Amino acid sequence: MTKGARNLLIMGGASVLIALLTTGVSLAWYHNSGDIYLDRSRPGYLPDDTEIDVGDPEADFNFSENGTITDEDLD
């Protein structure tokens, strides 16, 4: 193995270790700070008391086929 190949392997391994270390620290910080409980991007994840599962809202609602939207549709 040449000196350049050995250095490349060392640099690649060090980069992977640094990435794993910083990711682990940031995820631990995210969890320990309580910010994990503010994650609202996942539906159904720790819902508020006011959130109610109403099923599929599209099952009983359709826009008119001619493309017009009335005030009733918006309500």
Sequence and secondary structure as in RCSB ss.txt:
>XXXX:A:sequence
MTKGARNLLIMGGASVLIALLTTGVSLAWYHNSGDIYLDRSRPGYLPDDTEIDVGDPEADFNFSENGTITDEDLD
>XXXX:A:secstr
  HHHHHHHHHHHHHHHHHHHHHHHHHHHHHHTTGGGG  SSTTSS  TT      TTTT    TT    HHHH 
